[in-house]
Amino acid sequence: MLIDSPPPLVHDTLIIGGGPAGLTAAIYLRRFTRKVALFDRGHSRLSLIPVSHNYPGFPDGVRGTDLLTNLRAQFERYDGQVSHGEIARLRIEDGCFVGEYDGGEVRALTVLMATGIADTGLPIDDWREALACGAVRLCPVCDGYDVIDKRIAVVSSETNPIGHAMFMRTFSADVTLFDRSAGVILDEQERQQLGAAGVRYVSSMVREVTLSEAKTPVLHTADGRSHEFEVMYPMLGETARSDLAVQLGADTAGCGEIVVDQFQATRVPGLYAIGDVVAGLNQISVATGQAAVAATRIHNTLPWTLRQKD
């Protein structure tokens, strides 16, 4: 007698990305008793944060790695499991999403993209050490309060050349803006705005950044000069890891960030996106809030599973 092979397991949701957004959504969905497959490459930007002081509920701050560890432990408490690997391709087949990874495939009724962004930009020596000691910081919104009255360097962003430097004047009277590329980026009106705000401007482009013996950032410019500060915000620029969503037809904006509606849904039915990969404010609290919205929406749109009495 021939025995048919069992049908492939179909999860309720495939979550791609195990940062704060993906893990929070996974926790919600498991508490909704949904079958979840979570794949993570281990590149969450949260792991780069030495201590966050603006995430609610931690008055003394929380290390990025500790927050990730706690989120994973909470997911595992509900019988969740993080698969360490990369979803390389995503397709739709027989009414399901199929994610391909090295070694197999995973099928799901819905997909939640929590893939984040990739930083681009400056050559910075001892990159991780510079972040760990606070000499280089990535988010003025997150930790501007923590650098009050320090000597601050900001490297211009081509999409927002003076905005970050002006923002940092909230926290310090000693802010200097540097160009990140050859050629004139600022127009005369922008230079006047900087002058009126008391922001110094160095037009010679930054070639590299090193750490001094005191672990402070030293910016080396094309004119041969070196400039030492207490803190630097490189404003690296970013590219959203949205390729998988784009391949399925999702809309993007800005730096490839996925466009979603009020429920974090893309234009592709069943495909959702949360966290830094979507257009909006890149913050841990925003990402976890989006995760709650998306997970609840996914649960309410999937077929109901009714529990039976023992």
DOFISE-920106 format. One line per field, with one value per residue (C-alpha): x, y, z. Coordinates in nm, 4 decimals, decimal comma. Layout:
N
px (X / ...)
py (Y / ...)
pz (Z / ...)
//
This chain:
310
px (0,0000 / 0,1321 / 0,1525 / 0,1273 / 0,3829 / 0,2327 / 0,1511 / 0,4108 / 0,3587 / 0,2021 / 0,2686 / 0,0326 / 0,3144 / 0,6728 / 0,8647 / 1,1870 / 1,4156 / 1,4779 / 1,5297 / 1,2921 / 1,0203 / 1,0277 / 1,0569 / 0,7759 / 0,5454 / 0,6452 / 0,5581 / 0,2168 / 0,1391 / 0,2412 / 0,0210 / -0,2563 / -0,1689 / -0,0532 / 0,2101 / 0,5131 / 0,8381 / 1,1006 / 1,4243 / 1,7066 / 2,0521 / 2,1806 / 2,2423 / 2,0032 / 2,1186 / 1,9969 / 2,3051 / 2,5211 / 2,3621 / 2,5780 / 2,2969 / 1,9609 / 1,8215 / 1,5086 / 1,3343 / 1,0438 / 1,0570 / 1,4328 / 1,5164 / 1,8848 / 1,8991 / 1,9212 / 2,1959 / 2,0891 / 2,2156 / 2,0281 / 1,7024 / 1,7447 / 1,8189 / 1,5088 / 1,2871 / 1,4177 / 1,3638 / 1,0055 / 0,9379 / 1,0809 / 0,8574 / 0,5654 / 0,7335 / 0,8752 / 1,2039 / 1,4411 / 1,5872 / 1,9310 / 1,9529 / 1,8611 / 1,5486 / 1,7123 / 1,4007 / 1,0291 / 0,7522 / 0,3791 / 0,2674 / -0,0698 / -0,2055 / 0,0933 / 0,4118 / 0,7192 / 1,0470 / 1,3621 / 1,6678 / 1,9897 / 1,8657 / 1,4982 / 1,1737 / 0,9176 / 0,5514 / 0,3166 / -0,0190 / 0,1282 / 0,4744 / 0,5971 / 0,9088 / 1,1212 / 1,4496 / 1,5656 / 1,8188 / 2,1832 / 2,4050 / 2,6349 / 2,9044 / 3,2236 / 3,5478 / 3,5708 / 3,8557 / 3,7615 / 3,3958 / 3,2479 / 3,4814 / 3,3858 / 3,0180 / 3,0738 / 3,2508 / 3,0042 / 3,2548 / 3,0412 / 2,6628 / 2,4009 / 2,0756 / 2,0368 / 1,6727 / 1,7694 / 2,0529 / 2,0841 / 2,0054 / 2,3038 / 2,5559 / 2,4385 / 2,7095 / 2,9663 / 3,1715 / 2,9750 / 3,0651 / 2,7919 / 2,8683 / 2,6161 / 2,3598 / 2,2877 / 1,9151 / 1,9109 / 2,2341 / 2,1843 / 1,8839 / 2,0750 / 2,3275 / 2,0468 / 1,8707 / 2,1829 / 2,1898 / 1,9052 / 2,1642 / 2,4933 / 2,6281 / 2,9358 / 2,8248 / 3,0275 / 2,8979 / 3,1267 / 3,0765 / 3,0853 / 3,1736 / 3,3653 / 3,1751 / 2,9415 / 2,6396 / 2,5096 / 2,3523 / 2,3825 / 2,0530 / 2,1574 / 2,4923 / 2,3100 / 2,0829 / 2,3861 / 2,5484 / 2,2358 / 2,2136 / 2,5797 / 2,6773 / 3,0302 / 3,0765 / 3,3808 / 3,3437 / 3,6499 / 3,5204 / 3,5867 / 3,8258 / 3,8424 / 3,7711 / 4,0036 / 3,9959 / 4,2362 / 4,4148 / 4,1355 / 3,8778 / 3,7398 / 3,6658 / 3,9174 / 3,7885 / 4,0533 / 3,9550 / 4,0754 / 4,2680 / 4,5051 / 4,3638 / 4,2477 / 3,9573 / 3,8996 / 3,5600 / 3,3956 / 3,1142 / 3,0454 / 2,7227 / 2,8216 / 2,4633 / 2,5746 / 2,2838 / 2,0876 / 1,9378 / 1,6287 / 1,6539 / 1,3364 / 1,4413 / 1,2228 / 0,9142 / 0,9917 / 1,0191 / 0,6596 / 0,5364 / 0,5459 / 0,5826 / 0,8863 / 0,9910 / 1,2998 / 1,5915 / 1,3967 / 1,1746 / 0,8525 / 0,5265 / 0,2543 / -0,0953 / -0,2216 / -0,2149 / 0,1435 / 0,0125 / 0,1782 / -0,0097 / 0,0610 / -0,2171 / -0,0784 / 0,2565 / 0,3297 / 0,6321 / 0,7439 / 1,0427 / 1,3228 / 1,2480 / 0,9297 / 0,9061 / 0,8938 / 1,0805 / 1,3488 / 1,3051 / 1,2827 / 0,9551 / 0,8078 / 0,9147 / 0,7552 / 0,4357 / 0,4181 / 0,4753 / 0,1721 / -0,0465 / 0,0664 / 0,0452 / -0,3069 / -0,4161 / -0,2638 / -0,4398 / -0,7753 / -0,7479 / -0,6377 / -0,8917 / -0,9934 / -0,8705 / -1,1209 / -0,9928 / -1,1630 / -1,2355 / -1,0232)
py (0,0000 / 0,3417 / 0,5949 / 0,9590 / 1,1916 / 1,4324 / 1,7810 / 2,0468 / 2,2384 / 2,5784 / 2,8406 / 3,1244 / 3,3778 / 3,3831 / 3,6622 / 3,7680 / 3,9491 / 3,8964 / 4,2477 / 4,4217 / 4,4528 / 4,0923 / 3,9453 / 4,1589 / 4,0538 / 3,6916 / 3,7165 / 3,8640 / 3,6015 / 3,3121 / 3,4516 / 3,4519 / 3,0781 / 3,1270 / 2,9076 / 3,1281 / 3,0730 / 3,3391 / 3,3605 / 3,5909 / 3,6578 / 3,8071 / 4,1591 / 4,3618 / 4,7219 / 4,6907 / 4,4809 / 4,7866 / 5,0032 / 5,0075 / 5,1440 / 5,2939 / 5,5480 / 5,6437 / 5,3069 / 5,3180 / 5,1112 / 5,1102 / 5,4151 / 5,3171 / 5,2308 / 4,8929 / 4,7379 / 4,6538 / 4,2969 / 4,2514 / 4,3708 / 4,1265 / 3,8444 / 3,9225 / 3,9364 / 3,6010 / 3,4455 / 3,5770 / 3,4356 / 3,0989 / 3,0967 / 3,0596 / 2,7711 / 2,9999 / 2,9256 / 3,1540 / 2,9935 / 3,1370 / 3,1819 / 3,4007 / 3,3888 / 3,4351 / 3,4298 / 3,4732 / 3,3640 / 3,2961 / 2,9451 / 2,7713 / 3,0518 / 3,0508 / 3,2442 / 3,0278 / 3,1426 / 2,9762 / 2,9393 / 2,7428 / 2,3948 / 2,4158 / 2,6081 / 2,7425 / 2,8056 / 3,0553 / 3,2219 / 3,5649 / 3,7229 / 3,9951 / 4,1790 / 4,3047 / 4,3145 / 4,6622 / 4,8776 / 4,8585 / 5,1540 / 5,3007 / 5,5618 / 5,6741 / 5,4820 / 5,4721 / 5,2890 / 5,0492 / 5,0930 / 4,8715 / 5,0045 / 5,3602 / 5,2740 / 5,0813 / 5,3693 / 5,6314 / 5,8231 / 5,7550 / 5,7606 / 5,6798 / 5,8384 / 6,2008 / 6,1363 / 5,8413 / 5,9913 / 6,3654 / 6,4137 / 6,1965 / 6,4306 / 6,7595 / 7,0299 / 6,8069 / 6,9066 / 6,7451 / 6,6767 / 6,5984 / 6,4753 / 6,6010 / 6,3803 / 6,4481 / 6,4070 / 6,6336 / 6,8351 / 7,0681 / 6,9228 / 6,6937 / 6,9626 / 7,2081 / 6,9420 / 6,8873 / 7,2574 / 7,1627 / 6,9820 / 7,1662 / 7,5102 / 7,3459 / 7,1785 / 7,1565 / 7,0318 / 6,8547 / 6,7618 / 6,3940 / 6,4328 / 6,6561 / 6,9414 / 7,1993 / 7,0491 / 7,3501 / 7,6489 / 8,0058 / 7,9965 / 7,6817 / 7,8377 / 8,1417 / 7,9157 / 7,7441 / 8,0768 / 8,2122 / 7,8988 / 7,9136 / 7,5928 / 7,5930 / 7,4561 / 7,2788 / 7,2405 / 7,0220 / 6,6647 / 6,4015 / 6,1340 / 5,9130 / 5,8990 / 5,7581 / 5,7278 / 5,9227 / 5,7620 / 5,9070 / 5,7252 / 6,0415 / 6,0798 / 6,2540 / 6,3636 / 6,3913 / 6,6205 / 6,6501 / 6,9713 / 6,7745 / 6,8952 / 6,6856 / 6,7828 / 6,6211 / 6,6135 / 6,4345 / 6,2827 / 6,2321 / 6,1609 / 6,0289 / 6,0224 / 5,7323 / 5,7074 / 5,3892 / 5,1403 / 4,9459 / 4,5682 / 4,5546 / 4,3482 / 4,0491 / 4,2687 / 4,4567 / 4,1286 / 4,0538 / 4,3972 / 4,6075 / 4,9838 / 5,1647 / 5,5232 / 5,7157 / 5,4808 / 5,1750 / 5,1799 / 4,9820 / 5,1749 / 5,0391 / 5,1359 / 5,2020 / 4,8276 / 4,7851 / 4,6057 / 4,6471 / 4,6540 / 4,2792 / 4,0876 / 3,9039 / 4,0859 / 4,3180 / 4,5222 / 4,6789 / 4,8532 / 5,0391 / 4,8761 / 5,0859 / 5,4580 / 5,6534 / 5,7275 / 5,4686 / 5,4037 / 5,0879 / 5,2016 / 5,2756 / 4,9335 / 4,7490 / 4,9510 / 4,8671 / 4,5018 / 4,5023 / 4,6616 / 4,4235 / 4,1083 / 4,1899 / 4,2664 / 3,9415 / 3,7405 / 3,9017 / 3,8440 / 3,4805 / 3,1995 / 3,1514 / 2,8482 / 2,7562 / 2,5806 / 2,2615 / 2,1561 / 1,8715)
pz (0,0000 / -0,0969 / 0,1851 / 0,0850 / 0,2380 / 0,4909 / 0,3641 / 0,4426 / 0,7652 / 0,7021 / 0,9698 / 1,0395 / 1,0086 / 0,8888 / 1,0626 / 0,8946 / 1,1395 / 1,5096 / 1,6401 / 1,8828 / 1,6171 / 1,5012 / 1,8506 / 1,9908 / 1,7075 / 1,7637 / 2,1340 / 2,0540 / 1,7920 / 2,0159 / 2,2916 / 2,0293 / 1,9939 / 1,6353 / 1,4671 / 1,4088 / 1,2225 / 1,3018 / 1,1015 / 1,2083 / 1,0613 / 1,3877 / 1,2532 / 1,4685 / 1,5177 / 1,8764 / 1,9525 / 1,8721 / 2,1428 / 2,4589 / 2,6767 / 2,5845 / 2,8292 / 2,6347 / 2,6130 / 2,8615 / 3,1776 / 3,2374 / 3,4521 / 3,4671 / 3,0980 / 2,9265 / 2,7180 / 2,3652 / 2,3964 / 2,7267 / 2,5740 / 2,2856 / 2,5291 / 2,7331 / 2,4246 / 2,3009 / 2,6434 / 2,6513 / 2,3031 / 2,4084 / 2,7162 / 2,4764 / 2,2918 / 2,0255 / 1,8547 / 1,6656 / 1,3532 / 1,2848 / 0,9106 / 0,6159 / 0,4057 / 0,0673 / -0,1512 / -0,1017 / -0,3357 / -0,3372 / -0,4250 / -0,3873 / -0,1707 / 0,0681 / 0,1078 / 0,0661 / 0,2169 / 0,0880 / 0,3096 / 0,3005 / 0,3694 / 0,2992 / 0,2700 / 0,5155 / 0,4304 / 0,5925 / 0,5372 / 0,6152 / 0,6241 / 0,8579 / 0,7416 / 1,0332 / 0,8434 / 0,9480 / 0,7662 / 0,6646 / 0,7573 / 0,4943 / 0,5057 / 0,6709 / 0,7294 / 1,1090 / 1,2805 / 1,5612 / 1,4691 / 1,7383 / 2,0079 / 1,9112 / 1,9526 / 2,2745 / 2,4480 / 2,3232 / 2,1104 / 1,8033 / 1,8326 / 1,5730 / 1,6891 / 1,8028 / 1,8956 / 2,1162 / 2,3174 / 2,2580 / 2,6272 / 2,7188 / 2,5508 / 2,6992 / 2,6885 / 2,5160 / 2,2118 / 1,9297 / 1,5669 / 1,3134 / 0,9631 / 0,7094 / 0,5420 / 0,1758 / 0,2375 / 0,5448 / 0,5352 / 0,8339 / 1,0198 / 1,2570 / 1,3505 / 1,4220 / 1,6304 / 1,8433 / 1,9366 / 2,1730 / 2,3831 / 2,3360 / 2,2474 / 2,0891 / 1,7647 / 1,4444 / 1,1098 / 0,8612 / 0,4968 / 0,4067 / 0,0369 / -0,2001 / -0,3596 / -0,2100 / -0,0362 / 0,1561 / -0,0137 / 0,1152 / 0,3036 / 0,4909 / 0,5819 / 0,7196 / 0,9262 / 1,0766 / 1,1556 / 1,3194 / 1,5362 / 1,6349 / 1,4552 / 1,3154 / 0,9634 / 0,8194 / 0,4435 / 0,3856 / 0,3546 / 0,6195 / 0,4927 / 0,8009 / 1,1715 / 1,4354 / 1,8128 / 2,0330 / 2,3284 / 2,5416 / 2,3230 / 2,1698 / 1,7969 / 1,5714 / 1,2308 / 0,9587 / 0,6721 / 0,3138 / 0,3881 / 0,6133 / 0,9435 / 1,2394 / 1,4629 / 1,8025 / 1,9735 / 2,2627 / 2,0556 / 1,6856 / 1,5011 / 1,1573 / 1,0197 / 0,8071 / 0,5754 / 0,5394 / 0,2992 / 0,3995 / 0,3717 / 0,1650 / -0,1389 / -0,0509 / -0,0192 / -0,3399 / -0,5310 / -0,4310 / -0,5405 / -0,2223 / -0,2633 / -0,1212 / -0,0551 / 0,0501 / 0,1072 / -0,0009 / 0,3080 / 0,2741 / 0,2537 / 0,4848 / 0,5962 / 0,9501 / 1,0224 / 0,8912 / 0,5818 / 0,2420 / -0,0873 / -0,1179 / 0,0619 / 0,3632 / 0,3620 / 0,6561 / 0,7612 / 1,0898 / 1,2444 / 1,0707 / 0,7332 / 0,7012 / 0,6368 / 0,9636 / 1,2863 / 1,3634 / 1,7364 / 1,9465 / 2,1023 / 1,7597 / 1,6316 / 1,9231 / 1,8890 / 1,5188 / 1,6102 / 1,8411 / 1,5724 / 1,2985 / 1,5103 / 1,6252 / 1,2699 / 1,1413 / 1,4119 / 1,3365 / 0,9600 / 0,9762 / 1,0147 / 1,3768 / 1,5660 / 1,8358 / 2,1455 / 2,2530 / 2,6101 / 2,7436)
//
